[in-house]
Each structure stands twice: as structure tokens, then as C-alpha cells.
């Protein structure tokens, strides 16, 4: 496949180039810090931001959210089909 932008660096405001399924976990952090998350099904999302702050984001709609996260907690998370992007 041709990649016309392969020599351009990735930036925080550029398009996502990578993604992974997020499995909420009360013990382990995410394998990669996210730049955004996609919720296939909306709901509450208990998270730890890269700053270390823990918060529950309530009633998030399904779709993309620009969140820099290091952890998504199982306890307190009701959102479904979560994908992390960076």
C-alpha cells in the first residue's frame, strides 16, 4: 500500500494512526497512553488521565472523545466496545 505521509511525524492534533481494544481493568494500566477513545456504546467511563487524576466521566455518548488516558477502570465503567487510539 502506498503511504504518502510516511515521512511526516505524528502529532497530537493529527489523525490517529494506531488503535487497540480497551479492556477495562482495576489493576493494570493501558498498554499505550491514548490520544482519543471511541465508545461503541455510551455510558460512564472511570479513567486515570496521564496527569494521574482519577475521574468518572458520566453519561458519555457513543463516538470519539479526545482523552489522554493511562487507565480505564472496570469498576465504574458502563460504556461498551471501547477502542483506544494514538
Helices and strands as residue ranges (DSSP letters): E 19-21, E 36-41, E 43-49, E 54-60, E 63-65, E 69-72, E 80-85
